[in-house]
């Protein structure tokens, strides 16, 4: 089915979005590890820049999409934005400890969680056909958490924290995606993106008393100048990782979601290429066998998610 499809432009957009998100994740890892050195401070700086950059770029690329939506959209924007910011915080926390080449493929299994969440909250039933492809994708997630000298018993245990942190991140992203579905009946994808990101930032402000303390303020004051170029670059790349699939979603939601899982393949490839250089800032220093296992896992995730996306409602 995959090889018989002719590569249409919207498919290229979907694949390109996966590449952009992979680049964004490595930029975030670099900023957290070498520039800002505090993931909470980074996410607040990112949030302030997102409000301006996302709105400006949307006005440039789709000016008709900048408008006030119906009031019914706001609850979905709040749910989607709220779960998204918690997912980002958890992902950044994980990136302070684990590789981007391991994190991103695992996060790519989020459609696995969309299926049960859609059944619970939207009443959408996909039947039992999905079980095999869910298992394929989850096996891939386990494999991409592989590290040097890791024993098989530890990979499958609760001590494999990288696996569980990024699976929980994927689940939170999936919850936000489920909230997007009913909102799309009220507004366009582009307009919803603006209001979701405003809700994302609003949730971040509400969380400030809990997570933004004197250490985070100090890190932001000290590091913002040194980080500014890289954070702006990361936000711009992040925007295009959202913009490109929104174009392709207009042609096929299922294929777009399926091809988006290519982000894991890009992440492992980037991680391997970095490991072959003298660039030590991203800590991608593993033997080729580890990257081979991760690449097999990323491919399993890609095929699992792609074929999972072709299953229709019962």
N, C-alpha and C positions, 0 to 999 in steps of 0.2 A: 504493500500500500504506500509506504513511504517513498520507495524508489520509483514507483510508477507515477508519482505526482510530478508534474512539470513545475519547475521553480518559478513561481510568479513573483512580481515585485513585492506584494504584501508579505510573502514568505521571507524574502530578504530582509524586510523591515523587522520581522519578528526575530530572526536570527541575530540581526545587528543589535537589537535591544538587549539580547543576552550578552553580547560582547561588551556593550556599554556598561551594563551592570557589573560585569566582571572587572572592568577597568575601574569603575567607581569603588568597588570593594577593596581592590588593592590600594587605591589612593587613600581610602579611609584607614586601612591598616597602616600605611606609611605615616599618615598624619598622627594617628594615635600613638604610634611607636617612636616617632622621631621628631615631631613638631610640637603638638599640643601636649602630649603625654598624659592626657586625662580625657577619657572617652565621654564623660558627662559634659565637660567644658566644650569639647568638640561638637557635640550634638546641639548645644545651645547656640554656638556660633553658626553652625549649619542652618539651624532653624531661622535665625534672623536673616540670613542671606537667601534662603529659599523663598521667603515671602516676597522679596523684591525681584529676585532673578526669575523665578517661575512665572510671576505675573507679567514681567516685562517680556520674556521670551514667548509666552502665550499670546501676548498682544502683537508681537512681531509675526509669528507664524499663523495665528488664527485669531485675528482681532475681533471677529464677530462672536467669539466664544466667551469674551469677558463681559458678563452680565450677572445681575442678581437673580438667583434661581428661585423657584417656588419654595415656600417655607417647609413643605414636606420633604425636601431634599436634606435639610440640615441634620435630622437625626441619623440618617445614613452616613453623612459626612463625618459626624462626630464619632460614630461607631468605627468607621473605617479608619479615620485619622487617629483615633485613640488607640486602637489595637496596633496600628502601624508604628506609632512612636514607641510603644512598649517593645515591639519586635525589633526596632532599630537599636534601642538601648541594650537589649539582650544580645543582639548580633555584635555590637561594638564591644560589649563586655567580653564576649567570646573571642573576638579578634585580638584583645589584649593578651590572650593566652594561647591561641591556636592559629593555625595557618589559614590564610584566605583560600588556598587551593583545596582545603578540606571543608571549610565553612560553606562556600557558595554552592557546591554540588548538593550538599545535604539540604540547604534552604530551598533548592530547586524542586524538592518533592512536595511543595505546598499544595498542588492539585490533589494529592492523596488525601489531604485533610479537608479540602473543599467538598468532596463527595459526601462524607458523613455529616458535615456541618450544613450542607445544602438540604440534606434529607431532614435534619432536625429542625432547622429554622424556616426552610422554604417549601418543605414537602416534596422535594425532587428526588425521585427514585431511579437509580441507574441499573438495578438488577445485580445478579451475582457475577455477571461477566467481568466486572472490574477487579475481582479478587486477584486473579493471576497477575495482572499488570501492576497492581498495588504491591504485591509481593516482590516482583521484579525490581520496582523502584526502591523499595525499602532495603532489599539486598544490596543494591547499588549504594545507598546511603551508608550502610554499615561498612562497605568496602572503602568508601572515600574517607572514612574516619581513621583509616590505617596509618600507623606511624612506624618509624624505624624501630626494629627489635620488639615490636608489640606482639604479644601472644594472642592466639585466637580466642582463648577464654576471656581475656580482658576486653577484646573488641565487643563481645556480646554481653558484657556485664555493665552494672550501673556505674562502675568506676571509669568507664569511657565517657567522660564528661563532655567532650567535644561533640559526640554524637547527640547526646540528650539536649544540650544547650541549643544546638542549631536545629534539631527537630522541633523543639518548642518554639523557636523563632519562626520556623516554617508554618507551624500551626497558627500562630498569631497573625502572620501575613494572610493565611487562608481565611481566617475569621473576617479580616478586613475586606477581602475579595468577595466574600459572600454578601456583605453589606452593599457592595457596589452593584450587584445584579438588579435589585428593585429600583435603585436610584437611576439606572440607565433608562428606565421607562419614563422618567420625568425630565432629564436633561441630557446633554451630550457628554461624551467621555471627557472632552477637553474642559468644559465648564466644571464638571464634577471634580476634576483634578485640582483646580484652583481652590475650591471650597474644602476639599478634603485636606489639602496642605495647610489651610488656615486652621482647620480643626486640629490637625497634627500639631501645629505650633501652639494653639490654645491649650491643648492637653499638656504640652511641655511646660508652659507657664504655670499651670495648675500643680504640676509635680515639683516645681522649684523648691517649696519648703521641705520636701522630703529628700531630694537628691542633689540640690545645688547649694552647697555650703561654702564656708570660707576657703577651703582647699580648692574647690572648683573655681571660685571667683579669682583666687590668686593665679591659678593656672591659666585662666582666660586672659587676665591682665598681662601676664608675662608672655604668653605664647601667641596672642592673636596676630601681632604684626608678622612674626616669622611664619605663621601658618596661613595668612590671608590668601596668598596666590593659590596655594594648593587646595584650600577649602572652596574658593570660588571655582576653580577648575573641577573639583569633585562635584559640586552642585550642578554645574553646567552639564557634565557627563551624566549625572543622575537624571536631569531633566530629559535628556534624549533617550535614556533607558525607559522613561515613561512615554515620551512622545511617539516613538517609533511603533510600539505595540498598539497605541491608540489608533494610528492610521490603519494597521493591519486588522484590528478588531472589527473594523467596518466591513471586512470581507469574510472573515471566518474566525469566530471566537475560539472554536475547538483547535484549529490548526495553529493559531497564534499562541495559545497556551502550551500546546505541545512543543512547538519549535523553540519557545522561550526557555525550555529546559536545557538548551545548548549552552547556557551560561556556565554550567558545571564543567563542560568540556573545555571552554575557553579558560576557565579559572585554573584547571589542572595544567593546561598547556603553558599559561603564563608563569605559573609557579615553577614548572620544570625549567623553562627558559631562564628564569631568574636564578635558579639553583646552579646553572652552568656558568654563571658570571661571578665577578668579585663583589657584586652589590649585596651587602650584608644587612641593609636596613630593614628588610622584610622577613628575615629569619627563615626564608625558604631554603633550608639546607638539609636535603634528604638524599638518600641513595636512589638510583634510577628505579630499583625494584618497588620502592614505596610509591613513586609517581605512576608506575605501570599499574599497580593495584588500584590506585585512585582513579586512573583513567578508565580502567575497566568498569569501576563503580559508576563513574560519570556517564559512561555509555549506557549502562543498564538503566540508570535514572532517565536518560534522554529517551530511550526506546520505550521504557515503561510509561513515562508521562505522555509521550506522543500517542501511543496506542490507547492509553487511558482516555485521552482527549477525544478519541473517535467514537467512544461509547455514547449512545443516545439515551434519552430519558425513556423509561418504560411507561 
